[in-house]
Amino acid sequence: MSVKLTLSIDEGVIRRAKKFAKQSNRSLSEMVESYLARITDDKIDDSDDELMKVLGVIQLPDDFNEKDEIRKIMASKYMK
């Protein structure tokens, strides 16, 4: 079941992401869904080509710690 989601994202990032999606023959929604599914998957693999294509599309703060964020997501998913 698909559910609508409203996000606040920098306009420049959205423009670049839409361009990237078009070049990849994908919708922006499909890209975001795929990315979120992969980062919340228990079997994250850094050698995943599809994941590597979307990495860098979003600018994160310099102090962003991916492993900590994944732990938080997993904890909220399984510790309800």
C-alpha positions as CSV (number, residue, x, y, z in Angstrom):
1,M,0.0,0.0,0.0
2,S,1.4,3.4,-1.0
3,V,1.1,6.3,1.4
4,K,1.7,10.0,0.6
5,L,4.6,11.6,2.4
6,T,5.5,15.3,2.6
7,L,9.2,16.2,2.9
8,S,11.0,19.5,3.2
9,I,14.1,19.3,1.0
10,D,16.4,22.0,-0.4
11,E,15.2,23.1,-3.8
12,G,18.6,22.6,-5.5
13,V,18.7,19.0,-4.2
14,I,15.2,18.3,-5.5
15,R,16.2,19.7,-9.0
16,R,19.3,17.5,-9.1
17,A,17.4,14.5,-7.8
18,K,14.7,14.9,-10.4
19,K,17.3,15.2,-13.2
20,F,19.1,12.1,-11.9
21,A,15.8,10.2,-11.7
22,K,14.9,11.2,-15.3
23,Q,18.3,10.1,-16.5
24,S,17.9,6.8,-14.7
25,N,14.4,6.3,-16.1
26,R,12.9,6.2,-12.6
27,S,10.5,8.3,-10.6
28,L,11.8,10.3,-7.7
29,S,9.3,8.5,-5.5
30,E,10.7,5.2,-6.6
31,M,14.3,6.4,-5.9
32,V,13.4,7.6,-2.4
33,E,11.4,4.4,-1.6
34,S,14.2,2.2,-2.8
35,Y,16.8,4.2,-0.8
36,L,14.7,4.0,2.4
37,A,14.1,0.3,1.9
38,R,17.8,-0.4,1.5
39,I,19.0,1.7,4.4
40,T,16.5,0.0,6.7
41,D,17.3,-3.5,5.4
42,D,19.2,-5.8,7.8
43,K,21.5,-6.9,5.0
44,I,23.1,-3.6,3.9
45,D,25.9,-4.2,1.4
46,D,28.3,-1.3,0.6
47,S,29.0,-3.0,-2.8
48,D,25.4,-2.6,-3.9
49,D,25.6,-0.6,-7.2
50,E,22.0,0.7,-7.0
51,L,22.5,2.1,-3.5
52,M,25.8,3.6,-4.6
53,K,24.1,5.5,-7.4
54,V,21.8,7.4,-5.0
55,L,24.5,8.0,-2.3
56,G,25.7,11.6,-2.6
57,V,22.4,12.9,-4.0
58,I,21.5,14.2,-0.6
59,Q,23.9,16.5,1.2
60,L,24.3,15.4,4.9
61,P,25.9,17.4,7.7
62,D,29.6,16.8,8.2
63,D,29.0,15.2,11.6
64,F,26.4,12.7,10.2
65,N,27.1,9.2,11.4
66,E,25.5,6.7,9.2
67,K,26.0,3.7,11.5
68,D,24.4,5.6,14.4
69,E,21.4,6.5,12.3
70,I,21.0,3.0,11.1
71,R,21.1,1.8,14.7
72,K,18.4,4.3,15.6
73,I,16.2,3.2,12.7
74,M,16.6,-0.5,13.6
75,A,15.9,0.2,17.3
76,S,12.7,2.1,16.5
77,K,11.7,-0.7,14.1
78,Y,12.2,-3.6,16.4
79,M,12.0,-2.1,19.9
80,K,8.3,-1.0,19.8
